[in-house]
């Protein structure tokens, strides 16, 4: 195990335009998980978020819901996921974060889950239905025992006081939900959203901030990155996987990521 | 052990508020304000006036002589089936719409399975002139067409939930998503004692009028407030919570909850959560949950859409866990028989949900002097097609 985490290294080395890509494990096909991760790394992203599919993803919009359903139909489970990730560190060097809902983790066994994460080289977790209070009371010690950083979400409705409390209890980065929305619900960044990004930027919080939900192309990535350390793309990337030519999956993933970063990508035909 | 909710919304190890951060301000607002609002004298007055003049409360506590003769006990039926809209659901929607007004909300959203809670919500929205959107599984919309039309007639918009199994749990997912998308002006009226704290306790309080009335009515008829046994059916568990509420901490009263066994406990087509469920988290609450060994939520089955839910309200999980409640699992066929039996013995066609509670009489022990109150949560009009298909009457 590394002494300083991959997440800390990343934010130490890079303070802007950080690109995190989310996709659902076992999608579009069961054994695509690690090849997709490799392609994300080769394409030039900075963080990989691997979605753990769940039957009832309440914070997600239709695109990610559908990918969850397909992944489960493909036979994805946490047991299967850890089998797939067992050798990922031979080819993947980026920080890897698992994102999903609590229930499958509880059934797997929280401590066993954390232990497995550490074994295969997972760096952190994002669990939208784990509230801060429950995290502090029941999960924090186990997560940190296995070197896992927990990332909290904040939204435009989150009060300053609560943002500060969340900041104090975070040690990786903060996930800023860009609007009142589930994933993939809105696209583009409005002036009102930019004002919210600014308001949070001015709070002087200690953790880096990544903006997610509604980031789908070079323009929205650029706007988000202007006000934070970077952004997270999920639904738009799932659409790329869905529409990709299977024989050229890695190429299509690479083209999409390069397009997000430098603007040369035809989103209308692919996404 | 006292049955009550703690300040974090837990009944023992069940409950809490496992919600995405986007909903935290809404849930926090409700948690901080709901008690103050519903205990306010002006609110209580409005609530009880509407329950009396609009819903038709108090509902009768009826001594069922022929049923008593057959089962050899003193059996009373609490007639929630006589509520406006045909079931107990409206007690809660009246309370929550008054609360939504106090919170300054402009729109109402709700989930519904069979459509009873959707109709009760559309009804109170019409009453108060508020915009109403009801999420309903696409499969349920097909199965329960009359209720879809009732909601539309009342002015509500009915939106199909097209994800997952397209039934109640998916309708609930969709309502939660829409609340995340519209957190400022919208109140979400949850229809059962499920969801994140404070919903389970809040809904139970609005339904607790049922046991409040039973106490007064039984005192008049039997000279005592406490029956020996209260029986109610449990899906999420709102009618049971209402019927049990004022008896939680009276150990002399047995609380019997009838769950839906569907085609049988081991058939793979069941909704008996306390038998088949394991500790889990769904819709913001830690409770018993029917799920695969990988923690994916299982689609339940019951002939009655109102009991067709893979979880159970956290208070009921707690009653089960500490042994305060007796849980029986009633199969589809037995519930149908009990529904036909009550129709012929007492001239009351029960909702198939409530028929599960009637059949529990065959599955528990009691003596001839025992006073038993069965909460007859709804009427069978909505189930006529199911009775016709069943055919054995």
Interface residues (C-beta under 8 A of the other chain):
Chain A: X54 X55 X56 X57 X58 X59 X60 X61 X62 X65 X66 X69 X72 X77 X78 X79 X101 X102 X103 X104 X105 X106 X107 X108 X128 X129 X130 X131 X133 X134 X152 X153 X154 X155 X157 X158 X159 X162 X177 X180 X181 X182 X185
Chain B: X8 X16 X17 X18 X19 X20 X21 X22 X24 X25 X163 X164 X169 X170 X173 X176 X177 X180 X181 X182 X183 X184 X278 X279 X280 X281 X282 X283 X284 X289 X291 X293 X294 X295 X296 X297
